[in-house]
Amino acid sequence: MQNEDQHDLAERISIYQGNLSRQALYAGQPFKKRKRTVAFFICDHDPYGLGWPSYALKVELVGCPNFSVDNKETNVIVNLKTDVSQLTQAQREMVVYFNDGTVSGAFSQKLAAAVAAVKADAIRGGIYMTIEEYAALKSAYAQESERIKTITGLAALDMSRAQIIEFLKTNMDLSEEEAQAAYDNAMAAHA
């Protein structure tokens, strides 16, 4: 669920969809056997300002907007701030359930059970990326990016490989192997 518009919904969809897509096809399977994946975003704001209850995104051929490409990835954004008076009973129950957790009918009862099952299931839970997991992934990327800048900066100061590895061990609390790998990766990325 996204509680505020951080103008990064497209990037978030890409991260979540990538996490699901990694598991949509087993090694050696034909591409036609790829399972459909669905990234379902619940937003506590209207991301596009159109007032629609939901937005479904699709891939289209540039220059031919009527030509749709089915890559078996479905991305749906639900707008919890929509006017519920125009919605079906099931849609109203869904919006109410996600706004305040109220189970008000048969559909929202099934929805609540499905949400609980996904969160509790060890296998499906493994492909369910939470906001916390996304934040950790973003943090790890930022940390790696800063490490690369530090290493290349030290190399630009004519520090040797051994000196830089020692610096990483001392100042970034890395083991010998981690420091060597970080140095090698940074220099390869910088080359």
N, C-alpha and C positions, 0 to 999 in steps of 0.2 A: 504494500500500500504506500502511495506517495501522498503525504499530508500537505505538502506545499509545493508550489511550482518552482522548481530549481532550474528550469529550462534545459534539462538533460534527459528528458524522457526517451528520445531516440537512442541515445547512448545506453541508457539503462535497458531498454528493450533489446538492444544488440547483445549486451552482456548476458542477460537472462536467457535469451533465445540460443546463444552460443553454448551456454551450459547445458541446455536441454538437447540441442542438436548433436553434441558429442556422443550422446547415448541413443541416438535415433537409428543407428545402423551398426550391426555387428561387423567385426573385421571379416572380410572375405565375402560379405553379402553383396548381391547386385544392388546398384543404386536404386532401382525401381522398388526395392523392399524397404526403403527408408520410411520410418514411422512419421506420422504427422505430429508436430510439436506445437503446443499452444502456450504462449506467454500471455497471461491474463493480468492486466494492471488495474488496480482499483485506486482511483484518484479522488482525493477530497477537494478537488478543484476541477474546473473545466479547462483542460489543457489547450483547447483550440478556440474557446469562447463562442462556440456555435450553439450551445444549449442542448446538444444532442445527449441522449442517455448513454450512448456508447459510440466508440469509434473503432472500426475494423481497418487495419492497415494491409496493403497489398503491394506486391512488387509489380511494376509496370515497365514496359519498354519505353525508353526515352523517345519522345517524338510521336508516340502512338499510345496515348493514354487509354484507349479502349482495348489495348492488347495486354491482357493480364498474364503473369507468369506464376504458375503454381509450384513453388519450391518446397511445399509441404510444411511451411512455417506459417502459423496463424498468430497474429498479434491483435489483441482486443484491449481497449482502454475503456473502463467504465467510469462515468462521471457521476459521482455521488451527490453532486449539487444540482442535478437535473430536476425539472418540474415533474414530479411523479404522477400528476393527474392524467398525463397522456400515455402512461405506461400500462402494459398488461399486468394482471395480478401477480404473475411470477416475477416480472421485472421490479414491481413495487416491493415485493417481499425481499428480493435480493438487495435493493438499495437500502431498505430499512435495516436488514441484517448487517450489512457492512458499515452502515452509519453508527448503529448503537448495539448490535449484537442481538436484537430482538428476533425471536423466532415467532412468526405470525401466521404461518400456514404450512401446507404440505410441502411446497417448494423450498421454503427457507429451512424447514426441518431437514430435508434431504441435503441441502447446501451445508448446514451446520455439521451434519454427520460426515459429509465428504471432506470438509475442511479439517475436522478433528482427525479423520483417518489418515489424511496426507501428512499432517504434522506428527502423528504417532507412528507411522509406518517407517521402519528403518530403511527399507529399499527405496520407496518413493521419497522419503525424507531426504535421502542422499542427493536427489536431483532437484530438490526444492531449495532455491537460493533465497535466503532471507535478506532483509536490508542490512543486518549485521555482517553477513558473509560478503555482501557487495562492498560494504565499507572496508572490511579487512582486505579484500582484493585491491581496492583503490589505494589503501594505505601501503600495501606491499609494493605496488607499482611505483608509488611516489618515493618510497624508501630506496628501491632499486635505482630509480632515476637519479636521486641525490648521490647515491654511492658511485654511480658512473661519472657524474660531474666531479666528485671529489678525486677519484682515481685519475681521470684525464687531466685534471688541474694539477695534481702532484707530478704527473709525468711531464707536463709542460714546464714545470719548475726543475726539470732534469733530475728528478729523484729516480733511483734505480728500481727495478722490479722488487728486489729484496727489501729496500727501504719502504716502498709503498705497502708491501705485504705486512711488514712489521707495524707500520702505521695503522693498517686496518685491524690487525690483531689487538693492538693496544687501545685504539680509540673507538672502534666499532664492535668490540667484544666478539670478534670472529675467531674461529679455530684456524689452524694453519691451512687446512684443506678448503675451508670456506673463503679465506682471504685469497688463496691462489686462484680459486674458481672465479671470484669476484673480479680480480685483476684481469684474468684472461678474457672474461666476458666483456668487461668494459673496454679493453683494448681492441677486441674484435669488433665491437659495436662502433667504436670511434674510427676504425681504419677506413 
